[in-house]
Amino acid sequence: MSSVEPYINIIIALLGLAYPILLQVITKLDERYESENIADLFKTEWELKAFRYSLVASLISAVIWSLKLKPLVYIEVLENTDILLVAVNTIILVISFFFFVSKVLKYYTLYSIVPYLIRCHEKSKSGVKYFPSLSDLLLLSIKKQQTNVSRTLSDFFYTAFKEVREKFTN
C-alpha cells in the first residue's frame, strides 16, 4: 500500500459523500425556510467556499500525483513533494469539511439560525444584508406559531429600527 492511498481514499469519500450532501442541504434550506434569501446567504459563507476550493485543490493534487511526473530540477529535499502536496491538501480538505458541517448545523434549525444571523448582522458593516433573511424567518415563525422565535425577531427588529431612528434628529 502506497503512503498516499489513505489521502486519496479520504478525497474520494468526501467527494462521493459530502458533495452530494452539500447540494442537498442548499436545496433543503430553500424548502425548509421558504426563503431564497437564506439559501443565498448560505452560499456566501466562507466555509462553503473553503470546502469547495479545498476539494478542487485536493483533486488536482491527486491527479498530479497519479501522473508520476519527473521533476524538472532534482533536489533531494523535495523528493516526495507530490505526496506532500496530496497530504497537505487532504488535511486542509478535512478541516474545511468540519467547518462546513458546523455551519450546516447552524443553518439547519430555526433556533440556531436566528441568533447566528442576528450576531452576523450586529458584526456586519452593511446594515441590510441580513434583514431580508431575518424578516423571512419572522414571517415563518409567525406562520408556525413559534412564539419564542417570533418574540426574539420582533425585539431585534424593534431595536434595529429604533437605532436607525435615533441617528436622525430631524
VMD Tcl script that draws the C-alpha trace (Angstrom):
set ca {
  {0.00 0.00 0.00}
  {1.37 3.36 -1.05}
  {1.74 6.13 1.53}
  {-0.63 8.35 -0.44}
  {-3.54 5.92 -0.76}
  {-5.23 6.87 2.55}
  {-5.27 10.50 1.44}
  {-6.74 9.58 -1.93}
  {-9.41 7.47 -0.19}
  {-10.36 10.42 2.02}
  {-10.65 12.69 -1.02}
  {-12.83 10.17 -2.83}
  {-15.04 9.65 0.23}
  {-15.58 13.38 0.73}
  {-16.26 13.88 -2.97}
  {-18.67 10.96 -3.12}
  {-20.49 11.58 0.14}
  {-20.06 15.17 1.25}
  {-20.54 17.00 -2.02}
  {-23.97 15.49 -2.76}
  {-24.97 16.29 0.82}
  {-23.78 19.87 0.23}
  {-26.10 20.24 -2.74}
  {-28.98 18.63 -0.85}
  {-28.50 20.96 2.13}
  {-28.73 24.04 -0.06}
  {-31.97 22.87 -1.67}
  {-33.43 21.85 1.71}
  {-32.67 25.28 3.17}
  {-34.79 26.84 0.47}
  {-37.67 24.45 1.20}
  {-37.32 24.47 4.99}
  {-37.42 28.22 5.48}
  {-39.47 29.07 2.38}
  {-36.85 31.70 1.59}
  {-34.35 32.11 -1.19}
  {-32.55 34.72 0.91}
  {-31.34 32.16 3.44}
  {-30.04 29.81 0.75}
  {-28.27 32.76 -0.87}
  {-26.71 33.72 2.46}
  {-25.52 30.15 2.96}
  {-23.87 30.20 -0.46}
  {-21.85 33.26 0.56}
  {-20.42 31.69 3.73}
  {-16.65 31.26 3.69}
  {-16.89 27.68 5.00}
  {-18.79 26.58 1.90}
  {-16.31 28.30 -0.39}
  {-13.33 26.89 1.52}
  {-14.74 23.38 1.28}
  {-15.32 23.66 -2.47}
  {-11.88 25.14 -3.17}
  {-10.08 22.63 -0.98}
  {-11.96 19.79 -2.69}
  {-10.85 21.03 -6.10}
  {-7.27 21.54 -4.89}
  {-7.21 18.02 -3.44}
  {-8.47 16.53 -6.69}
  {-5.86 18.45 -8.67}
  {-3.09 17.33 -6.33}
  {-4.27 13.71 -6.64}
  {-4.18 13.98 -10.43}
  {-0.69 15.47 -10.30}
  {0.44 12.61 -8.04}
  {-1.13 9.99 -10.31}
  {0.71 11.33 -13.38}
  {4.05 10.50 -11.69}
  {5.84 13.33 -13.46}
  {9.58 13.59 -13.05}
  {10.74 16.86 -11.51}
  {12.39 19.40 -13.77}
  {15.13 20.02 -11.24}
  {16.05 17.23 -8.85}
  {16.55 18.37 -5.28}
  {16.91 15.61 -2.71}
  {15.00 17.50 0.00}
  {12.00 17.90 -2.31}
  {11.93 14.25 -3.40}
  {8.34 13.48 -2.34}
  {6.66 16.82 -2.96}
  {3.80 15.21 -4.86}
  {2.90 13.06 -1.84}
  {3.33 16.06 0.45}
  {1.05 18.13 -1.81}
  {-1.67 15.46 -1.66}
  {-1.30 15.11 2.13}
  {-1.47 18.85 2.83}
  {-4.44 19.38 0.53}
  {-6.29 16.43 2.08}
  {-5.69 17.74 5.60}
  {-6.98 21.16 4.55}
  {-9.98 19.45 2.94}
  {-10.85 17.56 6.13}
  {-10.50 20.70 8.26}
  {-12.68 22.71 5.88}
  {-15.21 19.86 5.90}
  {-15.54 20.11 9.69}
  {-16.03 23.88 9.46}
  {-18.61 23.31 6.74}
  {-20.52 20.78 8.87}
  {-20.51 23.23 11.75}
  {-22.01 25.90 9.50}
  {-24.66 23.49 8.20}
  {-25.70 22.73 11.77}
  {-26.11 26.47 12.46}
  {-28.35 26.88 9.42}
  {-30.36 23.73 9.92}
  {-32.62 24.64 12.84}
  {-34.61 27.78 13.38}
  {-33.42 28.07 16.98}
  {-29.77 28.19 15.94}
  {-30.01 30.23 12.72}
  {-31.85 33.17 14.28}
  {-29.22 34.02 16.93}
  {-26.48 33.35 14.37}
  {-27.95 35.76 11.81}
  {-28.58 38.39 14.49}
  {-24.91 38.15 15.57}
  {-23.84 38.39 11.93}
  {-26.00 41.47 11.47}
  {-24.50 43.12 14.54}
  {-20.96 42.45 13.27}
  {-21.80 43.45 9.72}
  {-20.87 46.82 8.30}
  {-23.75 46.78 5.80}
  {-26.98 47.19 7.70}
  {-29.30 45.42 5.29}
  {-27.53 42.23 4.26}
  {-29.24 40.02 6.86}
  {-32.56 41.87 7.12}
  {-34.36 40.01 4.28}
  {-33.43 36.62 5.73}
  {-34.38 37.64 9.25}
  {-37.71 39.03 8.07}
  {-38.42 35.78 6.22}
  {-37.68 33.90 9.43}
  {-40.01 36.21 11.36}
  {-42.85 35.51 8.94}
  {-42.15 31.77 9.07}
  {-42.10 31.73 12.87}
  {-45.42 33.59 12.94}
  {-46.93 31.08 10.48}
  {-45.69 28.14 12.55}
  {-46.70 29.87 15.80}
  {-43.25 29.66 17.35}
  {-43.64 32.45 19.84}
  {-40.10 32.38 21.28}
  {-38.51 32.88 17.87}
  {-41.14 35.44 16.86}
  {-40.55 37.42 20.03}
  {-36.77 37.31 19.59}
  {-37.00 38.53 16.00}
  {-39.61 41.14 16.83}
  {-37.39 42.54 19.58}
  {-34.43 42.52 17.19}
  {-36.32 44.47 14.52}
  {-37.66 46.94 17.08}
  {-34.16 47.60 18.39}
  {-32.67 47.86 14.90}
  {-35.28 50.36 13.71}
  {-35.00 52.31 16.96}
  {-31.24 52.70 16.37}
  {-31.90 53.98 12.85}
  {-34.50 56.47 14.11}
  {-32.15 57.77 16.79}
  {-29.48 58.57 14.20}
  {-31.74 61.17 12.62}
  {-32.51 64.25 14.66}
  {-34.96 65.83 12.23}
}
mol new
graphics top color blue
foreach p $ca { graphics top sphere $p radius 0.5 }
foreach p [lrange $ca 0 end-1] q [lrange $ca 1 end] { graphics top cylinder $p $q radius 0.2 }
display resetview
